[in-house]
Amino acid sequence: MKHIFIFCFLLSRRLSKIFPVLVVLTNILFLAPSSSYAQYGAVPIDNIGQSYPDGTPRWDADLPGNYSTPRGVMGDGSGVIDYVNKIMWLPDDAETLGHQEQWPGNLTWGGNRILGYRLDSAYNRIADSPAYIIGQPDAYSNSQRCDRYSIGTLGQCGIAWSPSLQYLFVPDEQNNRVLIWDFSKGIYTGMPAKYVIGQVDFTSNVYGNSATDTSLAKPDRCAWDEVNKRLFINDNDNIRIVTVNCAHGFYNNMPFEHELLQPGFGPAIFPTTASASNGLFLGQLYYWPARQWLISVQLAFNRALIFDLSTGIVNGMNARYVLGQADFVSSNPNRINDIAAPGNNGLYMPNNVAVDEARNIIWIAEWGNNRVVGKNVSAGIVNGAAWDYVIGQGGSFTTQAAALSQSGFNFPGGLTFNKKTNKLNICDELNENGRSEYNRSHQSHIVLRSIWRPGILYSKCLCPSFTCERRRPGRIHIQLREC
């Protein structure tokens, strides 16, 4: 039955409000060094979100981090690192389908903010509490407004960073926009955004499902091309990736230059089968400047597409490579009814991606297999290539059990790689631990954890079947029947 809950979890977060109670909480872990980079099943040495009052990491807890404390962390987003000012920015998203949920005891939770953690001279985190908070006026607020100071709902957020401009790009899913903060003249908690993309001003939040060259509908991930000054945005309900040419500056409601996963601007075409130029339920974006690769993770098609942009971008262009599937037309889940072993070359509900660019390793987090897998592409890449590394399953490619432990995962999500410390930050969503950093000689990971609490509507067994149909562009209607 777990695969049904996972699928419903995904669909409810993106396309409907059929789950009355949905809790997403997180924490960060850190691994002790090992003797070999290729060692599997590394163990974290620290975390954010689950610790004792003295700061000592706590591994047996899944307590909800919440906005009522500056140390609370929730969500499954991917962060960025400002290596100049030594700040790690992490989304505290805690998406709740557009409204705040209640934890037992009337503990309201939900961050809707970006947390900035100071790093020391060795680029390690200094304290559990953030030094800065963006999107809220203070550490004790989580309001959902539409203005230049606030973030409505981050959703499954992936933020982006421009080192030269000192700009932070933050998708605001609820308000159908991307906000841009300018830190070049200083940073302070509650500061206003400088620009907005997807809306004509800071107080508009039009749902742009017409998929024009200026409209957005539930954007949730960004990636930045520093060389070409180009922003990539996941426009999820329009089932596309749009590009914004920022080489000549910024202004509100900038038009998009190109779009991928759709043939051209206009109403979205809902894909019924996978191809080299489409996608469905888009996960994290990652731009790899040295190779000029744009990596797009796709949950519904159980794969990651790699677009080679070295010769330019064309609307609706084909991807060059695919990971997780043997070809571009397959979308097989690499785990069936919780019975089949996941294996070492497929994916099941991948959600996030990060790259260790110095060592040419692509890391992908899988919700469905409770693991993070890595592929070393130093010697090249082929479609459906086998994974070289696995984290979260004790070094095994044939298990997928969820675990609340120092080295286990339950719905690993957001990934953030620290190139200075060689640490990979992994969001372990359903264990509520926030984020963790693993350290494997040359590698570490941050793990966010959260917990699943089914609501009254799902107190009965759900049959492993559903119908899924398109009602209007970018929207899906889900029907589930009870046993």
N, C-alpha and C positions, 0 to 999 in steps of 0.2 A: 504493500500500500504506500510505502514511502515515496515511490516515484510519482504517484498521483499527487501527493501533497506538495512535492517539489514543483511539479508542473503548474499546479494551481497557484502556488506561491509566486512563480514567475509571472503568470498571466494576470493575477490580481494586482500585482505591483505596477504592471505596465498598462493594462488595457481595461480593467474593470474595477468594481468595488464589491466583489462578491464575498470577500472575506471580511467579516465584521471585526475580527481582532487579529492584527498582524504586528508582531513585535520584532524589531530588528535592532540588535544591540552589539557593541563591539569592544575589542581591546587589542593591545599591541604586544607581541612577544619578541625575544632576542635569543639567538642560539649561541652556544659555546663553540669555540673554534675546534675543528677536527683536523685530522692529518691529511685528508684528501678532499679535493673539491668535489669529486664524484661520489663521495660517501652519501648514502641515502639515509633518510630518517633522522636528520639532525634535530637536536633538541634546543628550544629557545632558552635564553638566559635572562630575559627581562620582558616586561609588558607594560602597556598603558591601558588603564580601564579596570584592571582587577589587581589591586595591591593592598597591602596592609597600611595602616596610618603612617608608619615610618617609611613607606615607599618600597618595602620588600615585595617582590612579585608574589602573587597568589595564583596557584594553578588549579585549585579545586573549586573555584567560584565561578558563577555565571550571573552575578548580580547586575541589574540594569543600571548602566551609566546613564545619567540624565542631566538635563540642562540646569537643574537646581544646584549643581556643583561644577566648578571649573575643571574638576578632574574627571567628570563623566565623559565617556566617548561612546557613540553609537553610529551605526551605519555600515555601509560596505563600499565606500568610495575609494578611489585611487588619489593619492596626494602628489605633491611636488616638493622639491628641495631648492631653496635659494642658497647657493653655495657662496655668494658674495657676502650677504648679510647673516649667513649661518642660521637659517630658519627653515624648519620643516613644516609645511602647510598640509593639514589633513582635514578632509571633509567630515563633519559631524552631522551626517545627513538624516538618519532616522526617519526614512520616508514612511508615512502612515496614510497613504491613499488620499492625501489632501486634507486630512484633519488629524487632530491630536487624539491619541488613544489614552486610556487610563490603565495604569497598573494597579493591582490590588492595594488598597490603602489610600486610594486617590492620589497616587504619585504620578503626576503628569510627566510624560517624557517626550523628547523630540528636540533636536538641536537646531537644525536649519541655520548652520553657521560653519565657518571655516576656522580651524584652530591653528595658531602659529606657535610652534615649540622652538625655543632657542637651542642652538647646538653649540658645543664647546669648540675649542681649537682643533680637536680631532674629529669634529662633525658628529659627535654623539649627543644624544638628548641630555639636557641638563636637569630638567625637572618634570614631574608628572603633570603639573598645571601649565597651561599655555601662557605665553607672554602676551599674545594678541588674539583678539576675536574679531572676525570680519563677518558682517551680515546680521549682527545683533549689537545692541548698545552696551551690553555688559555680559558677565559670565552667568547671569541668573535669568536671562530672557530667552524665549524661543518663539517670538511672535511671527506670524505669517502675513506680511504686508507686501504691497507693491509700491515701492519707492526706491530711491537711489541708495538708501542705507540698509535695506533689508533683503533677505532671501526668502521667497515664499516657501518652496520645498525643494531641497536638493535632489531628492530621488537617489537613484544608484549613481552617484556623482563621480565624474572624473574631471578634475581641474587641470589647467595647463599654465605654464609659466614662461615668460620671455626674460632671459637673463639680461640682455642688453637694454631693453626698455623698462625693466622692473615692473612688468604688468602681470597681474594675476587674472586669469580667465575662469569664470565660474558660471556653469549652466544653472539656471533657475527654472526647474522643470514646471512647477505650478504656474509660473507667470510667463511661460513660453518665450524665454529670452536668455541671452548670455550677458552677464555683467562683467565689466572690465574695471579692475582696481589699479590705480597708478601709485606705486610705492617709491617712485624715484625721489620724492621730496620728503619722505618720512612715512612712518607707519604708526597708527594708533587704533585702539579698539573702537569699533563703531564708526569708523571713517566712511564717507560716501564713495560709491562707485563713480568712475569718471565717464564711462561710455556704456551704451546698451546696444545690443544687436538683436534683431528680431521684433523690435517694437519701435514706434516713432518717438516715444519718450519714456521716462521712468515710472510713470503712473498707469501705463497701458499694459494689458496682458492678454491681448486678443489671441485666441486659439487659431493658429494659422494652418489649418489642414488643407488649404488650397495649394500648398506647396509651391508658392511663387519664389522669386529670387530675393525676397526680403522676409518671408514669413517662416515661423518656427512653430512646431507642435510637439511639446514635451521633450525638449532637448535635454540630454543628461550627461554627455561626455564631450570633452574637447581634447585636441592635440595641437601642438604648435611647431611650425617649421621656422626655426630661428634664422636660417640662411636666407630664405625667400620671403620672410615675414608674412607667413600664410597660416591662417587659423582653420582647423578642421573641426566640424561640429556634427555630432550624431543628432539628427533630427528624427527622433524615434517614431513618432506617430505618422510621419510622412515616409518612413522606411527608406531613409537616404542619409548620405554623408554630404554635407555642403562645405565648400571652401570659401574663405573670405580673404581677398588680396589686401593686405595691410601695408604693402611696401611704400605707399604714398601717404600714410597717416591713417588716423581714425576719426570717425564721426558717428553719431547715433544712426541706427537703422541702415548701416552699410549694406549694399547688395551683395549677393553671393556670386562668385565667379563661375564655379562649376558644381556639379553634383555627381556623386557616385552611387551605385546600387539602383539608380533610376535612369531612364534614357534621356531625360531632359526635364526642364522645369514644367510643372503642371501637376494635376491630381495624381496621387501615388498609385502605382500598379502593384497590387498585392500578389506576391509570388506564391504559386502553388507547388512548385518544385525548385530545387536548387540549381543555380547556374554559376558561371564565372563572373557574372556582373550583377547579381542581386543578393539580397539578404533578408533576414527576419529576426526580430527580437535582438537588436544590436547591443553588443557588449562594449567593452572598453576599446578605445582607439589608442594607437601608439605610432608616432612618427620616428623613424630611425634615420637621422640625417646623413650619416656616412654612406649608407646604402640607398638612401632616398626611397625607403620602403614605408608604406602606410599599412599597418596591421589592423584589421577589423575582426574582432571576435563576434561570433554569431551564435546565440544560445539555441535558437530553434533548429538551426541546421547543423549544430554540433561540430563546429569547425572554426578555423581562423583563416581568413583570406589575406593574402599579401599582395598589395598593389605596388608595382614598380613605377615610380614617378620620375625616373631619371631622364626620360624623353618627353616629359610633359604630362598634362592631365586633359582628358577628353571626357565629356559627359557620357556616363554609362559605360566607361571602359572596362575591359575584362581584368580580373586579377591575374597575376603571374603564377602564384603558388597557392596551395592550400595545405593546411595542417589539420589533422583529425579525421580526414576522409581520404580515400584513395584517389578520388577525382572530383571534379567540380559539380557533378550532377548527383552525387550521393550525399545523404544527410543522416546516416544511420547513427542512432545513439549507441555509444560504446558501453552500454549497460542496459539490460533488458529485464524489466520486472524484478529488479534487485536480485537476479539470479546469475546472469552471465557475468563472468569476470571482465573487468574493464580492459585489461591488456595494455600493451606498451606502444600503440600507435594511434588509438582513437581518442575521442573526446565525448563527454556527456555533459551538456549544459555548461560549456565554458562561459565565463563571465568577464574575466579580466586578463590583461597581458602587461608585462613589463619586460625590458631587455637589459641584460648586462652587456653593454655595447663593447666594452674592452675585451671581453672573453667570447663575444658572439653567441650568447645564449639567450634564447627566447623562452620566457617563463609564462605559463598559462595556468590560471586557476580554474578548477572545475567544481562547480556547485554539486553536480550529480555524483561525482566519484570521491568527494571529500579529500581532494589531493591537489597539489600543484606539480605540474610536470614541466620539464625543461628540455629544449632541443638545442644542441650545439651546431651552428651552421658555419663554422670556420672552414670546413672542407666542402661547403656547398649545401644545397637543399633540393629535395625532390618531393613531389606531392605524396602525402600520406606517410612521411618519414617517421620512423620509430623514435620514441622519446629516449633521451640519454639519462635523465634524472627524474626522480619522483620524491616528493616530500609529503609527509602526512600519513603514510601507510607503512611505516617501518621498513622502507626500502623495497616494498613489494609492488609490482605492477598488476597483480591479480586479486587484490583486495580493495574494498571501497567503504569499509565500516566507518561510521562517524564516531568520534570520541571526544569526551571532555577530559583532556589530559594536557600535559606540558608539550607533547609533540603531535597530538591528534587534531583533526579539523572536523567541523560540521558546517558545510556550505562555505568553503573559503572563497573570498571575493576579491576586494580591491588589492592591487599590487603597486608598490612604490619602491624603486631601487635607488639606494644611496651609493653613488659611484666612489665616494671618498672612503666609506667604511666597508664597502662591498656587502651591504646588508639589503635584503629584500623584505619589504614590509608587506605582510599578508593579512587581509581582513578575514577573520574567521567568524562569519556572520552568526550562525545559529548556536554558538556556544557562549555568546554574550561577553567574550573576553576583550573586545576591542581590538587592539592591534598588537602584534608580536614581532620581534626581530629575531631572526635566526642567523647564526654565524657559523658558516661551514668553511673553514679556512679562507677561501676567497669569497664566500657567499653567506648571507644571512637573509632572514625573512621576517616581515611583520605580519602578525596574524590577528584579524578582527574576529570576534565571536559574538554571536547573538543567539536568541532562543526562540523556538516556535511554540506559540500557544494557540491551538485551534479554538475557534469560537463555538458558540452554541449551535450555530448552523451546521457545524461539522462534528457534532457529537456522535453521529451515526456513521457507519461504514459507507464509504463512497465507492461505487463500482468503478473499475479501471477502464472507463470509457467516457467519452465526451464528444460533443460536436463543436465544431469551430467554423464560423462562417464570417465573411466580410459583410458588414452592414453599411459602412461608408468608408471613404478613404482614410487609411491609417487607424481604423478601429476594428476590433474583433469582438464578436459576441460569443460568450462561452456558455454552454449548457452542460450541467452535470446531473446525473441521476443517482438517487440513493439506492442502496441495496435493499 
